[in-house]
Amino acid sequence: MYALKMNKITSYFLVLVFFYVTNDTYLGAQELKPFALVELYTSQGCSSCPRADQYLSEIIEEAEINNQNIIALSFHVDYWNRLGWKDPYSSAFNTQRQYTYAKAMKSSNVYTPQMVINGKVEFVGGDRHLGSREIQKALGQQPAKTINLKLISSIANKIVVDYEITGDNFNEDILYIAIAEKGLTTKVSRGENGGRTLKHDNVVRVFETFLLQKGPKGLAELVLLDNLVKENAMIVAFVQKKGQKEIERAKAIPLI
């Protein structure tokens, strides 16, 4: 009788072990799930950009419907501002990021709308055929790193994010953390889009850089903009090789 009870207990213990091991393995597989990080370089001053902005919104919507691991970001550049309309979401940093891509991809100029997938390939942002092809190609490639991301503090306009990255060789890696906001609408009164009401999703409002030489885990503090609607925002972290080269992993979580 004693032996029988021990066997039952042992069997129950083994079932529990099997459950946790397989569950951890499943979670690990989820973390290693292929991804596509879509960057759109755009401007409210560019008449060709609204079509690309709409395409980015469609990518976001389809990814949610189909449960695809696609993260899309809209970077508004500032070099169109001199032509009659200042894009309220534009920044010199976004422009510099695009120029760094041009250098990495051996291109002599920058343009809008431009789409970049996983830091590897670029094309005209409104090209749905190329966009679909390159996104599907990215979703077929296994990532080399994982990112664990957790919001641990949100007080007033400051947040603290806990991050941990797994993988090898962080010497050439940079961690970027962005706050992106969806559902933005602007009535443009001047410039090439004068008289139009433009809509944007996942616009990068905050963007910070963290070097990983000191270690692949830590805390990141970000200051939010006063006019940011938290309910419409998300935190995006991604690991990229220096010089705007390959993006090795990306992760997104809600801001609240």
Protein Blocks (a to p, Z undefined) as FASTA:
>chain_A
ZZmmmmmmmmmmmmmmmmmmmmmmmmmmmmmpccddddddddfkbmklmmmmmmmmmmmm
mmmmnopacdddddddfklmmnopacfkbcfklmmmmmmmmmmnopabdcdddddeehla
gcdfklmklmmmmmmmmmmpccfbdcddddfbdehjbccdddddedehjllgccdddddd
ehiacddfedjkgoiacddehiafbdcdddfklopbdcddddddfklcfklgccdddddd
ehiiadfbdcdddfZZ
